[in-house]
Structure formats: structure tokens, C-alpha cells
Amino acid sequence: MLVSHPDNMTEKLNMNSSTRQDTDSQFKTGDADSYNDVVDYFDRYTERFARHLPGPMMDLAFVQADHHVLDVGTGTGIVALDVAVRLEDGGKVVGIDLSDGMLATAIAKAERLQLSEHTQFLKMDAENLEFPDNSFDAALSLYALRHFPNPEKSVAEIYRVVKPGANIVVAVGSQPTLVSLEGIKAVMRRLGSIGRKTLGRELQACEFMDSLVEKHIPKNSRDEISAWTGEHHEFSGSIKELVKGAGFGAVRSVWKGQYSIIESPEDFWLLQMTFSSLARKRITEADQNTVEKLKSEFYQACEQVLGRNGRLVYQTGAAIVSGRKPLS
């Protein structure tokens, strides 16, 4: 029987760990860079479809005027800038992201809104925060955790850098929960959608675009979503477990949804090109003829639905998970 030498086993483990780190780093960089060409659309659609979320998140975090607040995966700063409006002398919000385009837009918005005094935007890996322990009075994150290869590392890092007694509040895409009135309303809307889709009178983002992309553009070897997200698709319970696992207590979750009708096929296309990682990444790398065929089928389907007095719909939902770092 062959027995591996301990030194060889250690070397193999170190090599596997190094390979995994390289893969994760490449995914994070590639995912962040994929937004650089759609930053303006991302900002526009995030302001339009996520405007209802920063307020409840800040309330759950008990953000005060003199707080130092961390915004993880800040994007174009929708949360950070709302926090900055609440801050006074001594208060500061730091937004981190890996997308150069996102950060540039966030900085420009802060200057335009005269909020630069209370904001700082830094390029930083959410799974390796470059802050001392116990630096922040609260931490927020909107629609970012599912983009990380190892979100448990990010939540653990947030736990490290927030002060004892500080709150974490993260919002992630999630299916509705039946324990809330909003969840029941969302389920009823989905039932109506099923009927309209059966009659050819509704198309939904982003599933419609994703189905066309799957048909026309085969997947390449690169990952379009993180492995963790693929294993925990739209399951808010998994985020609660991450928050609990990092050490936060008093963990709870609320669900917020939004149902929007998109007025034009052009807007419907741009929306999905912006928010669907699958579509954004594959279409960007596809040849022009393939993209034109896909777009032709897309617009034809939209016109058929609208011709039947149907709807182009974007139905979203977010689980807002909060927790508190123990005082000791």
C-alpha cells in the first residue's frame, strides 16, 4: 500500500489552496470589471428599482448622525449616499467595491450632491477588509453578498471590523416569504403572471433574457455567478445562517418586494443586460452575428406580447437580514 509522505500532502494542500485563491480572485475581478461598461445603466436602474431599500436598511442598523458606517459592495453609492445625508460633523460612510467604474460614479455623485465631506469610496476586496478591528458603528450591504465566491469570509470580516453592539444589515435577492403581507401579495402577483405567460401576454426579466442567451450563446469555461450563489439560489435562510455563523446575535429577516412594468422593449433589453450576470457576460464576449440574431428574437417576442396588450415585467424581492455584534 502506498502512503503519501506528510510533506507531500501538505504541499498538495497548499497548492490546492493557492489555486482556489487564484480562481476566486479572478472571478471577483472579472465580475467587477463586467460592470464597467454598463455603469451608467446600473446607476439608473438601481436608483429606479432599489430606491425603496436603503431607508429600511439604515433604520434596522440604527444609523446615527455621528456614526462611522461601512457599505460593502457599494456599487454607485446608492446606500452610502443615503447614509451620508443622515450624517453630521464627525459622521463618515466608507463604501468599498472592486469595480473602478462603479467607484468613479459614486465619487462623482458624492461631489455633485455635496456629500464628499461625509463619504469615502475605496477599491477593496470585501473578503479581505483593510480596516482595523472595531472600526465601524454599523455595516450595510445591498445586493452584493451573492457576488462573492466566499460570502462567509465577507460576513466574518464585517464582524471583525464593526464595534461591539454594532449592527449588520444585508439585503440579498430572495423569493418572497409567505409570513409577511408583502410576501403574500408577491405570490399572488406571480400566480397572475403564470396565467398571462401561458396566454403569451407577459415576459419577465431576467428569466426571459437568460433563456434566450442559453439558447444562442453556449457557456464558456468561466463562471458567471459564484459557486456559493449557485448552491443557495434565492434562499434567504442561507444568508441568515452566514450572519449567525459569523457571531452576530438577534438575527432576523424582513422581505421587501417591487413589481414594475417596463414600458419599452429597448428599456427591457438594457435592464436585463445590466442586471443579468449571465446575459451581460456572455453577450459581451459573443460574436456580432450571434448577438444580432438574439436581439432580433428578443425584440420580436416583446412586440408580440405588447401587441396582445401584454406586459414586460421586472418583479424583484430582497430579504433584508440584520444582526448585532455582542457587547462582549
N, C-alpha and C positions, 0 to 999 in steps of 0.2 A: 504494500500500500504506500502511495506517495504522500508525503506530509510536507506542506508548504513551510518554508523557513519563516519564522516570525518577522524577520526584517523584510522579506519579500512581500508578506501580507500587508505590513504597514506601508510599504512603498506603493502597493496597488491601491490601498485605501486613499492614500494621499493623492495619487494620480486621479482616481475617480472623483474625489472632492474637488480637485483643481479643474477637471473637465466640466463638472457641474457648475462651478462658479463662472467659468468662461461662457458656458451656454446661457446661464441666467443673465450675465452681463450683456451678452449680445442681444438677447431678447429684449431686455429693458431699453437698451439704446435704440434698437430697431423700432420698437413700439413707440417710443417718444419721438423719434425722427419722422415716423409716418404721419404725424400730425402737422409737421412744419408747413406743408403746402396747403393745408386747409384751416389754418389758424383763424382767419377772419370769419369763415363759416362756423367754425367751432364756437367762437365767441358769440356770434349772433344767435345760434341755435341754443347754446347753453343759457344765455340770458332769457331766451324765449320759453324754453321748456323746463328749466330748473330754477326759475326765479322764486318759486314757492318754497324752496328747501333751506336756504341759508338762515332765514329767520327762526324757524323751529329748531335748527341745529344750534344756533347761538343761545337760544333760551334754555335748551337742555344742558348746555355747557356752562350756564350761569356766567356768561362773559360780562366782566365789569370794565368800567372806563379806564382803570389803571392796569389792566391785565397785560401780560405778555402771552400771546396766543400763537400756536403753530398750526399752519394749514398745510397738510400733507397731500401732495399731488394737486397743487393749486390751480393748474391749467392757466386760464387767462385771468384768474383772480376773482371770480365771482363771489366766493366766500370771503376771501381775505379783505376785499374792498368793502364788503358789507360790515365786517368786523371793524375795520378802520373807522367807519362812520361813527361807531359807538365809542371810540376811544378818545381820551383826553390826554393832557400832559402826563408823560410817563408811560402811557399805554403804547404797545407795539404789536403788530402782527407780522410774522415771518412766513412767507409762502415758499415752498420748495417744489421743484419739478425737474425733470430731465430734458424737457423739450425747450430748445433755445427759442423757437418761435413763440411758444406759449408765454415764456418768461418775458420776452421783449414786449409782447402785447400787454401783459399785466403791468409792467413798469410804466408803459406809455399811458395806460388808463389811470394809474395812480397819479401821475403827473397832471393829466388833464382834469381830474377830479380834485386836485389839490390835496391829496391824501398821502403824498410821499413821506411826510414827517412821521407818519404812524405805520409805514409799511416798509418791508424789505423782502425782496424776491431773490432766491438763491438757487443755483443749479446744484442739486444734491440727490443722492440715492436714498429713497425712503426706507430701504432695508439696512442702511448704514448711516444713521444721522450723525452729523458732525457738530453736536452740541454737548455741553456738559450735562451731568445728571441734574435733575430737579431744576430745569431752566424755565419751564413754562407753566402758566396758571391754567391753561386749557389747550386741548388739541382737537382739531376738526379735520375731516377728510370727506370730500364729496366725489362719489363715483370713481375712486382711484384704486381701492384695495384690490379689485379684481384684475387690475392690470399688472400686478406684481407677481413674479414667479413664486415668492415665498412670503405671502402676506402676514404669516405668523411672525416673521422676523420684523416686519414693519411695526406691527402692534406691540411687540416686545420692546422695540426701540422707543416707541412713543411712551410706553410705561416708564422706561428709564429716564426720559428727558422731562416728563411732567412732574410737578411737585406733589408731595403727599396731599391728598384732599382734592387734587385737580381732576377734571372730568375729560374723558374722551368721548367724542361723538362722531361716528362714521355713518355715511349714507351709501348704500350699495343698491344696484339694480336687483329687484326681487319681485316675485309673483305676489299677488295680493293675499292677505290673510283674512280668513272669514271671521276672526274675532273682533273686527272693527267695522263700523258703518261704512267707512271708505272702501274697505275690502269687499264688502257685500255689493256695494254699488259697482265696483270694478268687475266683479264676477258677472253681474247682470249685464253690463256692457259687453263683456266678452261673449256671453250667450247670444246677444243680439248680433254681434259681429259674425258669429258662426253661421247664422241664418242668412245674413247679407252676402257673405263669401260664397255660400252654397248657390245663391242666385246670381253670382258674378257681379255683385254690386259693392264690393269692398276689397281694397288692398291694404295690407298693414305693413308699416315699417317696423323693424328692419327685416322681417322674415321674407317679404316679397323679394327685395333686392338680393338677399342671401341665397334664395332658391335659384334665381337667375344666374348668379355668379357660380354657384355649384354646377349648374348645367353647362355653362360656356367656358369656364376657366378652371381647369384642374388645380388642386392644391399642389404647391411645390414642397420642398423639404422643410421649409421654415415654419415655425409655429405662428399662428395668427392670434391665438389667445394663450394665456398662461395655462400650464398643465393643471394648476390648482383650480382655476375657474372652470375648466372643462370637467373636472370631477365634482364641482359644487355649484352647478349651474342654477342661478336664481334661487338659491336656498338661503334665506336669511338666518336660519338656525346655525349654519356653519360660521357666520360672522360673529354671532353671539358667543359661540364656543371659543373662537380666537380671542375675543376680548376677555372672557373669563380665564382662559388658559394663560394669558399674559399676567394675570394677577389682579385685574380690576374687579371691584365688587359692585353691588347694586346694579347689575346689568339688566337692561330692559330694552324693548324694541317697540317702535310705532311704525305704521306704514302710511305713506303718502302717495297718492296716485294722480295722474293727469291724463285726460282724454282730449286729443287735439285733432281737428280736421284740417288737412293740408289743402290749400286752395288750388295749386297748380302742379302738373307733372314735373316741371323744372325744379320747383321747391322740394318736391318729394324726392327727386333724384339727389339733389345736393345734401339734403338732410341725411339720407342713408349713406352717401359717400363719406360723410363726416363722422357719423356715429357707429357705423358697422366696421369693426376691425377687419372682418373677413373681406368685405367689399372694397374697402379703402386700400388694403394691401395687395389684393390680387389684381384689381383693375389698374392700379398704378404700374404694375410690372407686366401687364398683358400687352400684346401687340395691338396696333391701332385697328386692324380689320376686325379682330375679335371684340374689341370694345364697342365698335360701331354696330355690330350685329346685336350685341347685348342691349345697347341703348335703344336700338330700333324696336326690339321686342318689348323693352320696358315701356317706352312711350306709347306703343300700340296698345298694350294692356291697360295703361292708365286711361287713354282716350276711350276705350271700350267701356270701362267701368263708369267714367264720368258721363258717357253717352246714355247710360241706363239710369241716370240720376243717382249714381252711387257715390262712394266716399273713398278718399285717400286718407288713411288714419295713422296717427302715431300715438300709441297708448303706452304710457310709461308708469313705472312704480318703483318706489325706493323704500327699503327698510332702513330706518334711522335707529342705529344701535348706540346706546350710551352706557357708560360705566364710570366708576370713580376709583381713583387710586387710594388705597387705605392710608390713614394718617400715620400708621406705624406698622 
